[in-house]
Amino acid sequence: MIPAVMPTYARYDLAFDHGEGAHLWDAEGRRYLDFGAGIAVASVGHCHPHLVEAIRDQAGRLMHTSNLYNIPGQEKLAQRLVDNTFADAVFFNNSGNEAVEMGVKMMRRYHYANGHPERYRVITVSGAFHGRSLAMLSAGKQEKHLKGFGPEVDGFDQVAFDNLNELRAAIGPETAGILVEPIQGEGGIRPMSKEYLKSLRKIADEFGLLLMFDEVQTGVGRTGKLYAYEWSGITPDILATAKGIGGGFPLGATMATEKVAEAMTAGSHGSTYGGNPLAMAAGNAVLDIVLAPGFLDGVQKAADQLKSGLDEIARKHPSVFEGARGTGLILGLKCVDGVTNGDVVKALIGNGLLSVPAGDNVVRFVPPLVVTAEDISEALSIIEKTSSEIEQSAA
Ligand SMILES: *Cc1c(COP(=O)(O)O)cnc(C)c1O
């Protein structure tokens, strides 16, 4: 008989009872070190007192009013995002998928408003992941995600990762913009080079296209800057953010420059829940923490420690790992052929460490940004021990 929860996930046989910082406990009191953070969501760690207090307080006053009325928390969070990024305006939604898909709508609407309704197609890059709606599946073009869901939604053209010739060749009179993740997360922690991102900006400008970054996974301090685009020296026209921005509360946002945002006139888009007072309390509390002086420096320090530890483990265990990759606290270990990332994730769980499998046979580490030096040392010794065990069992 089918379980009441629809079987769309092959779940680990684990359930957690409570958490603190980078730690989770199951009902039997066993402690796990959480370097998955609920897929890069628990940015400020589990049950950060400031976030808990903000949500508790807001829940006791007012959770939801709808976007028919002004929402002071939205104005505050939007202004803070505007003050700290390239963007001039922000729309709040409830998930990464919604944030990216709205960005695609905005690309089309911008060209429509500028007399080019025929410009509706968006170029994406192989290995991309932008969400699970019919349109975003068609943007990502991953065979395994599209299978059985009928014809693709029209309007997306995909080119090879890091290939500018293919990208230029894909541009036509109907092209509206380019959509990329500065570091592919689900695709296997694949960073795009600074040169590549700079070229995308140049090409977009040359052809009158909009450049959009999907920073659903890389945003909100994950790379040691508020947004990963800051490392590239260029700015996008549109940016989608979610995952870490609510710290565990479902929240996404689509940000844009004025020239793009002004096409989104009253009635052009909407969301019942998007940006409700409770979500805004969560988002503002997360930014209180992430924007505090020194916080992002701390992320970079933690990232250096974790990355050099992973590099060393990969060097010591070449029969298990090909190498470490990623920047900031979005890092991965690529497994060699013959070692399956899913098996490594399971073995790590057995030793008390949570991680997340990613594409390209990578084990992904995206710990809470508040992870401590002791947490990282403990995680590295678990990964080291697990690597030795995998080596021995293969011998
Ligand atoms: C997780 C993710 C999404 C989808 O976010 P949801 O909240 O699951 O809809 C989109 N893009 C990227 C880069 C992601 O990592």
The ligand as an SDF file (V2000), in Angstrom:
LIG
                    3D

 15 15  0  0  0  0  0  0  0  0999 V2000
   17.1510   24.8100   -4.7220 C   0  0  0  0  0  0  0  0  0  0  0  0
   17.3190   25.5960   -5.9630 C   0  0  0  0  0  0  0  0  0  0  0  0
   16.2110   26.0350   -6.7260 C   0  0  0  0  0  0  0  0  0  0  0  0
   14.7930   25.6480   -6.3760 C   0  0  0  0  0  0  0  0  0  0  0  0
   14.4200   26.1270   -5.1240 O   0  0  0  0  0  0  0  0  0  0  0  0
   13.0740   25.5740   -4.4280 P   0  0  0  0  0  0  0  0  0  0  0  0
   12.9600   26.4050   -3.1820 O   0  0  0  0  0  0  0  0  0  0  0  0
   13.2600   24.1220   -4.1790 O   0  0  0  0  0  0  0  0  0  0  0  0
   11.9450   25.8270   -5.3680 O   0  0  0  0  0  0  0  0  0  0  0  0
   16.4510   26.8180   -7.8350 C   0  0  0  0  0  0  0  0  0  0  0  0
   17.7040   27.1560   -8.1870 N   0  0  0  0  0  0  0  0  0  0  0  0
   18.7790   26.7560   -7.4960 C   0  0  0  0  0  0  0  0  0  0  0  0
   20.1410   27.1930   -7.9160 C   0  0  0  0  0  0  0  0  0  0  0  0
   18.6330   25.9580   -6.3570 C   0  0  0  0  0  0  0  0  0  0  0  0
   19.7010   25.5510   -5.6790 O   0  0  0  0  0  0  0  0  0  0  0  0
  1  2  1  0
  2  3  1  0
  2 14  2  0
  3  4  1  0
  3 10  2  0
  4  5  1  0
  5  6  1  0
  6  7  2  0
  6  8  1  0
  6  9  1  0
 10 11  1  0
 11 12  2  0
 12 13  1  0
 12 14  1  0
 14 15  1  0
M  END
$$$$
